[in-house]
């Protein structure tokens, strides 16, 4: 089975208690992908998740970092290459450029 790329919104909905049915469906998708070991992400998705989780959802930075760390075994897609790459560290996803922090 091929990997399925997960967008930032899926990660956000999964952790947004006010997302209703979107949360239920996102949690189910993430759970299935984790069990099947077929989830794929990019460092951009993790960076966007960290920003949105800590700014829009009010999540503590450590909690967002723990969620990112839990995803380290997923496949990571690197820009400019059709292959997967080595998973980034949490610091790579939480070290935001410029004024984003």
DSSP file (Angstrom, degrees, kcal/mol; ACC not computed):
  #  RESIDUE AA STRUCTURE BP1 BP2  ACC     N-H-->O    O-->H-N    N-H-->O    O-->H-N    TCO  KAPPA ALPHA  PHI   PSI    X-CA   Y-CA   Z-CA
    1    1 A X              0   0    0      0, 0.0     2,-0.2     0, 0.0     0, 0.0   0.000 360.0 360.0 360.0 140.4    0.0    0.0    0.0
    2    2 A X        -     0   0    0      1,-0.1    36,-0.0     0, 0.0     2,-0.0  -0.482 360.0 -95.5 -86.1 157.7    1.3    3.5   -0.8
    3    3 A X        -     0   0    0     -2,-0.2     2,-0.5    36,-0.1    36,-0.2  -0.333  30.7-138.1 -69.4 150.1    1.8    6.2    1.7
    4    4 A X  E     -a   39   0A   0     34,-3.3    36,-2.2    29,-0.1     2,-0.3  -0.954  15.7-131.7-113.4 123.0   -0.9    8.9    2.2
    5    5 A X  E     -a   40   0A   0     -2,-0.5     2,-0.5    34,-0.2    36,-0.2  -0.550  17.9-148.4 -76.3 132.5    0.2   12.5    2.6
    6    6 A X        -     0   0    0     34,-2.8    36,-0.3    -2,-0.3     2,-0.1  -0.894   8.5-142.8-106.6 127.3   -1.5   14.3    5.5
    7    7 A X    >>  -     0   0    0     -2,-0.5     4,-1.2    34,-0.1     3,-0.8  -0.417  27.6-106.4 -82.2 159.8   -2.1   18.0    5.2
    8    8 A X  H 3> S+     0   0    0      1,-0.2     4,-2.4     2,-0.2     3,-0.2   0.873 116.6  62.1 -53.0 -42.2   -1.8   20.5    8.1
    9    9 A X  H 3> S+     0   0    0      1,-0.2     4,-3.1     2,-0.2     5,-0.2   0.852  98.6  55.6 -58.3 -36.0   -5.6   20.8    8.5
   10   10 A X  H <> S+     0   0    0     -3,-0.8     4,-1.9     1,-0.2    -1,-0.2   0.933 109.9  45.6 -62.7 -44.8   -5.9   17.1    9.3
   11   11 A X  H  X S+     0   0    0     -4,-1.2     4,-0.7    -3,-0.2    -2,-0.2   0.907 114.9  47.9 -65.0 -41.0   -3.5   17.4   12.2
   12   12 A X  H >< S+     0   0    0     -4,-2.4     3,-1.3     1,-0.2     4,-0.5   0.951 111.1  49.2 -65.6 -49.5   -5.2   20.6   13.4
   13   13 A X  H >< S+     0   0    0     -4,-3.1     3,-1.1     1,-0.3     6,-0.2   0.876 105.0  59.9 -57.8 -37.2   -8.7   19.2   13.3
   14   14 A X  H 3< S+     0   0    0     -4,-1.9    -1,-0.3     1,-0.3    -2,-0.2   0.758 114.2  36.0 -62.9 -23.8   -7.5   16.1   15.2
   15   15 A X  T << S+     0   0    0     -3,-1.3     2,-0.8    -4,-0.7    -1,-0.3   0.288  94.0  97.8-113.3   8.5   -6.5   18.3   18.1
   16   16 A X    X   -     0   0    0     -3,-1.1     3,-2.1    -4,-0.5     4,-0.2  -0.856  54.6-163.8-102.8 103.9   -9.3   20.9   17.9
   17   17 A X  T 3  S+     0   0    0     -2,-0.8     3,-0.4     1,-0.3    -1,-0.1   0.669  89.4  54.8 -59.8 -17.8  -12.0   20.0   20.4
   18   18 A X  T 3  S+     0   0    0      1,-0.2    -1,-0.3    -3,-0.1    -5,-0.1   0.288  80.9  91.0 -98.6  10.4  -14.4   22.3   18.7
   19   19 A X    X   -     0   0    0     -3,-2.1     3,-1.7    -6,-0.2     4,-0.3   0.499  66.1-171.5 -87.5  -3.0  -14.0   20.8   15.2
   20   20 A X  T >>  +     0   0    0     -3,-0.4     4,-1.7     1,-0.3     3,-0.7  -0.230  69.2   6.2  56.7-127.1  -16.9   18.3   15.7
   21   21 A X  H 3> S+     0   0    0      1,-0.2     4,-2.6     2,-0.2    -1,-0.3   0.810 128.7  61.2 -61.4 -32.1  -17.2   15.7   12.9
   22   22 A X  H <> S+     0   0    0     -3,-1.7     4,-2.3     1,-0.2    -1,-0.2   0.885 104.9  48.9 -62.8 -37.2  -13.9   17.0   11.3
   23   23 A X  H <> S+     0   0    0     -3,-0.7     4,-2.8    -4,-0.3     5,-0.3   0.942 110.7  49.6 -65.9 -46.5  -12.1   16.0   14.5
   24   24 A X  H  X S+     0   0    0     -4,-1.7     4,-2.0     1,-0.2    -2,-0.2   0.927 114.9  43.8 -57.8 -47.2  -13.7   12.6   14.6
   25   25 A X  H  X S+     0   0    0     -4,-2.6     4,-2.2     2,-0.2    -1,-0.2   0.872 113.9  50.5 -68.3 -37.8  -12.7   11.9   11.0
   26   26 A X  H  X S+     0   0    0     -4,-2.3     4,-2.7    -5,-0.2     5,-0.2   0.918 110.6  48.5 -67.2 -43.6   -9.2   13.3   11.3
   27   27 A X  H  X S+     0   0    0     -4,-2.8     4,-2.5     1,-0.2     5,-0.2   0.913 111.8  50.4 -61.9 -42.5   -8.5   11.2   14.4
   28   28 A X  H  X S+     0   0    0     -4,-2.0     4,-2.4    -5,-0.3    -1,-0.2   0.911 112.0  47.3 -61.9 -42.7   -9.8    8.1   12.6
   29   29 A X  H  X S+     0   0    0     -4,-2.2     4,-2.7     2,-0.2     5,-0.2   0.944 113.6  46.4 -64.7 -48.5   -7.6    8.8    9.6
   30   30 A X  H  X S+     0   0    0     -4,-2.7     4,-2.2     1,-0.2    -2,-0.2   0.895 112.8  50.9 -62.3 -40.3   -4.4    9.5   11.7
   31   31 A X  H  X S+     0   0    0     -4,-2.5     4,-2.5    -5,-0.2    -1,-0.2   0.934 111.6  47.1 -62.1 -46.8   -5.1    6.4   13.7
   32   32 A X  H  X S+     0   0    0     -4,-2.4     4,-2.6     1,-0.2     5,-0.2   0.931 112.7  48.7 -61.4 -46.3   -5.5    4.2   10.6
   33   33 A X  H  X>S+     0   0    0     -4,-2.7     5,-2.0     1,-0.2     4,-0.9   0.873 112.1  49.4 -63.8 -36.8   -2.4    5.6    9.0
   34   34 A X  H  <5S+     0   0    0     -4,-2.2     3,-0.2    -5,-0.2    -1,-0.2   0.924 112.7  46.8 -66.9 -44.1   -0.4    5.0   12.2
   35   35 A X  H  <5S+     0   0    0     -4,-2.5    -2,-0.2     1,-0.2    -1,-0.2   0.889 118.9  40.3 -65.0 -39.3   -1.6    1.5   12.5
   36   36 A X  H  <5S-     0   0    0     -4,-2.6    -1,-0.2    -5,-0.2    -2,-0.2   0.561 103.9-131.8 -85.1  -8.8   -0.9    0.7    8.8
   37   37 A X  T  <5S+     0   0    0     -4,-0.9    -3,-0.2    -3,-0.2    -4,-0.1   0.909  73.1 118.9  55.9  45.6    2.4    2.7    8.9
   38   38 A X      < +     0   0    0     -5,-2.0   -34,-3.3    -6,-0.1     2,-0.2   0.194  31.9 122.1-124.7  14.4    1.4    4.5    5.7
   39   39 A X  E     -a    4   0A   0     -6,-0.7    36,-2.3   -36,-0.2     2,-0.4  -0.573  39.3-167.3 -81.3 143.2    1.2    8.1    6.8
   40   40 A X  E     +ab   5  75A   0    -36,-2.2   -34,-2.8    -2,-0.2     2,-0.3  -0.984  10.7 167.2-132.2 143.4    3.4   10.8    5.1
   41   41 A X  E     - b   0  76A   0     34,-2.7    36,-3.2    -2,-0.4     2,-0.3  -0.834  22.3-136.5-140.2 173.9    4.2   14.3    6.1
   42   42 A X     >  -     0   0    0    -36,-0.3     4,-1.9    -2,-0.3     5,-0.2  -0.917  30.9-112.7-130.4 163.2    6.6   17.2    5.2
   43   43 A X  H  > S+     0   0    0     34,-0.4     4,-2.5    -2,-0.3     5,-0.2   0.846 118.8  59.3 -62.8 -32.1    8.5   19.5    7.5
   44   44 A X  H  > S+     0   0    0      2,-0.2     4,-2.7     1,-0.2    -1,-0.2   0.920 103.6  50.1 -62.0 -43.4    6.3   22.3    6.1
   45   45 A X  H  > S+     0   0    0      1,-0.2     4,-2.5     2,-0.2    -2,-0.2   0.919 112.5  46.9 -60.6 -44.2    3.2   20.5    7.5
   46   46 A X  H  X S+     0   0    0     -4,-1.9     4,-2.5     2,-0.2    -1,-0.2   0.887 112.3  49.8 -67.0 -38.2    4.8   20.1   10.9
   47   47 A X  H  X S+     0   0    0     -4,-2.5     4,-2.2     2,-0.2    -2,-0.2   0.927 113.0  46.3 -64.8 -45.1    5.9   23.7   11.0
   48   48 A X  H  X S+     0   0    0     -4,-2.7     4,-2.8     2,-0.2     5,-0.3   0.894 112.0  52.2 -64.0 -40.0    2.4   24.9   10.1
   49   49 A X  H  X S+     0   0    0     -4,-2.5     4,-3.2    -5,-0.2     5,-0.3   0.943 109.0  49.1 -60.8 -47.6    0.9   22.6   12.7
   50   50 A X  H  X S+     0   0    0     -4,-2.5     4,-2.2     1,-0.2     5,-0.2   0.927 113.8  46.4 -58.5 -46.2    3.2   23.9   15.4
   51   51 A X  H  X S+     0   0    0     -4,-2.2     4,-2.1     1,-0.2     5,-0.4   0.952 117.5  41.4 -62.0 -51.0    2.3   27.5   14.5
   52   52 A X  H  X>S+     0   0    0     -4,-2.8     4,-2.0     1,-0.2     5,-1.7   0.893 114.4  51.6 -67.1 -39.7   -1.4   26.9   14.3
   53   53 A X  H  <5S+     0   0    0     -4,-3.2     6,-2.9    -5,-0.3    -1,-0.2   0.909 116.9  38.6 -64.8 -41.8   -1.6   24.7   17.4
   54   54 A X  H  <5S+     0   0    0     -4,-2.2    -1,-0.2    -5,-0.3    -2,-0.2   0.787 128.5  32.1 -81.1 -26.5    0.3   27.1   19.6
   55   55 A X  H  <5S+     0   0    0     -4,-2.1    -3,-0.2    -5,-0.2    -2,-0.2   0.893 130.7  26.1 -95.0 -50.4   -1.4   30.3   18.2
   56   56 A X  T  <5S+     0   0    0     -4,-2.0    -3,-0.2    -5,-0.4    -2,-0.1   0.858 130.9  35.7 -87.4 -36.7   -4.9   29.3   17.2
   57   57 A X  S   <S-     0   0    0     -5,-1.7    -3,-0.2    -4,-0.1    -1,-0.1   0.596  99.7-128.5 -92.6 -10.9   -5.6   26.3   19.5
   58   58 A X        +     0   0    0     -6,-0.3    -4,-0.2     1,-0.2     2,-0.2   0.731  48.9 163.2  72.1  21.7   -3.7   27.8   22.4
   59   59 A X        -     0   0    0     -6,-2.9    -1,-0.2    -7,-0.2     2,-0.1  -0.467  43.5-107.7 -73.8 142.8   -1.7   24.6   22.8
   60   60 A X     >  -     0   0    0     -2,-0.2     4,-2.2     1,-0.1     5,-0.2  -0.414  25.8-119.8 -66.7 146.6    1.5   24.8   24.9
   61   61 A X  H  > S+     0   0    0      1,-0.2     4,-2.5     2,-0.2     5,-0.2   0.880 113.5  53.5 -55.9 -41.4    4.7   24.5   22.9
   62   62 A X  H  > S+     0   0    0      2,-0.2     4,-2.2     1,-0.2    -1,-0.2   0.889 107.6  50.7 -63.2 -40.0    5.8   21.4   24.7
   63   63 A X  H  > S+     0   0    0      2,-0.2     4,-1.9     1,-0.2    -1,-0.2   0.925 111.5  47.4 -63.8 -44.2    2.5   19.7   23.9
   64   64 A X  H  X S+     0   0    0     -4,-2.2     4,-2.3     1,-0.2    -2,-0.2   0.896 111.4  51.8 -63.6 -39.9    2.8   20.5   20.2
   65   65 A X  H  X S+     0   0    0     -4,-2.5     4,-2.6    -5,-0.2    -1,-0.2   0.888 107.4  52.6 -63.7 -39.0    6.4   19.3   20.2
   66   66 A X  H  X S+     0   0    0     -4,-2.2     4,-1.8     2,-0.2    -1,-0.2   0.886 108.8  49.8 -64.3 -38.8    5.3   16.0   21.8
   67   67 A X  H  X S+     0   0    0     -4,-1.9     4,-0.7     2,-0.2    -2,-0.2   0.925 111.6  48.5 -64.8 -44.3    2.7   15.5   19.0
   68   68 A X  H >< S+     0   0    0     -4,-2.3     3,-1.1     1,-0.2    -2,-0.2   0.913 109.2  53.1 -61.4 -43.0    5.4   16.2   16.4
   69   69 A X  H >< S+     0   0    0     -4,-2.6     3,-1.5     1,-0.3    -1,-0.2   0.865 102.6  58.6 -61.1 -36.0    7.8   13.8   18.1
   70   70 A X  H 3< S+     0   0    0     -4,-1.8     3,-0.4     1,-0.3    -1,-0.3   0.728 103.2  54.2 -64.9 -20.9    5.0   11.1   18.0
   71   71 A X  T X< S+     0   0    0     -3,-1.1     3,-1.9    -4,-0.7    -1,-0.3   0.368  75.4 104.3 -93.4   4.5    5.0   11.5   14.2
   72   72 A X  T <  S+     0   0    0     -3,-1.5    15,-0.2     1,-0.3    -1,-0.2   0.702  74.8  57.7 -63.8 -20.2    8.7   10.9   13.7
   73   73 A X  T 3  S+     0   0    0     -3,-0.4    -1,-0.3    -4,-0.2    -2,-0.1   0.524  86.5  99.4 -88.7  -4.6    8.2    7.3   12.4
   74   74 A X  S <  S-     0   0    0     -3,-1.9     2,-0.3     1,-0.1   -34,-0.2  -0.296  88.7 -90.7 -72.3 165.0    6.0    8.5    9.5
   75   75 A X  E     -b   40   0A   0    -36,-2.3   -34,-2.7     9,-0.1     2,-0.5  -0.601  39.5-147.5 -75.0 136.5    7.4    8.9    6.0
   76   76 A X  E     -bC  41  85A   0      9,-0.6     9,-2.6    -2,-0.3     2,-0.5  -0.939   2.6-148.9-111.6 127.1    8.7   12.4    5.3
   77   77 A X  E     - C   0  84A   0    -36,-3.2   -34,-0.4    -2,-0.5     2,-0.4  -0.801  12.2-149.9 -94.1 128.6    8.5   13.8    1.9
   78   78 A X    >   -     0   0    0      5,-1.2     3,-1.5    -2,-0.5     5,-0.1  -0.831  22.8-108.2-101.7 135.5   11.3   16.2    0.9
   79   79 A X  T 3  S+     0   0    0     -2,-0.4     3,-0.1     1,-0.2    -1,-0.0  -0.300 101.7  21.3 -58.4 140.3   10.7   19.1   -1.5
   80   80 A X  T 3  S+     0   0    0      1,-0.1     2,-0.3     2,-0.0    -1,-0.2   0.533 110.4  82.9  82.0   6.6   12.4   18.6   -4.9
   81   81 A X    <   -     0   0    0     -3,-1.5    -3,-0.2     2,-0.1    -1,-0.1  -1.000  67.5-144.1-142.1 141.6   12.7   14.8   -4.6
   82   82 A X  S    S+     0   0    0     -2,-0.3     2,-0.2    -5,-0.1    -3,-0.1   0.480  80.7  82.7 -80.1   0.0   10.3   12.0   -5.3
   83   83 A X  S    S-     0   0    0     -5,-0.1    -5,-1.2     1,-0.1    -2,-0.1  -0.555  83.5-107.4-102.8 165.2   11.8   10.1   -2.4
   84   84 A X  E     -C   77   0A   0     -2,-0.2     2,-0.2    -7,-0.2    -7,-0.2  -0.426  36.8-153.5 -79.8 166.2   11.2   10.1    1.3
   85   85 A X  E     -C   76   0A   0     -9,-2.6    -9,-0.6    -2,-0.1     2,-0.2  -0.776  31.1 -66.7-134.1 177.4   13.9   11.6    3.6
   86   86 A X        -     0   0    0     -2,-0.2   -11,-0.0     1,-0.1    -1,-0.0  -0.468  62.4-102.7 -67.3 134.0   15.2   11.3    7.1
   87   87 A X        -     0   0    0    -15,-0.2    -1,-0.1    -2,-0.2   -15,-0.1  -0.308  39.0-120.4 -58.5 139.0   12.6   12.5    9.6
   88   88 A X        -     0   0    0      1,-0.1     2,-0.1    -3,-0.1    -1,-0.1  -0.331  25.2-107.6 -75.2 162.3   13.4   16.0   11.0
   89   89 A X    >>  -     0   0    0      1,-0.1     4,-1.2    -2,-0.1     3,-0.7  -0.441  31.1-107.6 -80.4 164.3   14.0   16.7   14.6
   90   90 A X  H 3> S+     0   0    0      1,-0.2     4,-2.0     2,-0.2     3,-0.3   0.871 120.2  61.1 -58.9 -35.7   11.3   18.6   16.6
   91   91 A X  H 3> S+     0   0    0      1,-0.2     4,-1.0     2,-0.2    -1,-0.2   0.832  98.5  56.9 -64.5 -29.6   13.6   21.6   16.6
   92   92 A X  H <4 S+     0   0    0     -3,-0.7    -1,-0.2     1,-0.2    -2,-0.2   0.896 111.8  41.4 -66.0 -38.9   13.5   21.7   12.8
   93   93 A X  H  < S+     0   0    0     -4,-1.2    -2,-0.2    -3,-0.3    -1,-0.2   0.773 118.8  44.7 -79.3 -26.7    9.7   22.0   12.9
   94   94 A X  H  < S+     0   0    0     -4,-2.0     2,-1.2    -5,-0.2    -1,-0.2   0.475  89.4  89.0-100.2  -2.0    9.6   24.4   15.8
   95   95 A X     <  -     0   0    0     -4,-1.0     2,-0.3    -5,-0.2    -1,-0.1  -0.747  67.7-168.4 -93.9  89.4   12.3   26.7   14.7
   96   96 A X        -     0   0    0     -2,-1.2     5,-0.2     1,-0.1    -2,-0.1  -0.592  16.4-119.7 -86.1 139.3   10.3   29.1   12.6
   97   97 A X    >   -     0   0    0     -2,-0.3     3,-1.7     3,-0.1     4,-0.2  -0.326  65.6 -21.2 -73.4 155.7   11.9   31.6   10.3
   98   98 A X  G >  S-     0   0    0      1,-0.2     3,-0.7     2,-0.1    -2,-0.1  -0.083 124.0 -13.7  54.3-137.0   11.5   35.4   10.6
   99   99 A X  G 3  S+     0   0    0      1,-0.2    -1,-0.2     2,-0.1    -2,-0.1   0.236 104.8  99.5 -86.8  13.1    8.5   36.8   12.4
  100  100 A X  G <         0   0    0     -3,-1.7    -1,-0.2     1,-0.2    -2,-0.1   0.767 360.0 360.0 -73.6 -23.3    6.5   33.6   12.6
  101  101 A X    <         0   0    0     -3,-0.7    -1,-0.2    -5,-0.2    -2,-0.1   0.469 360.0 360.0 -85.0 360.0    7.5   32.9   16.2
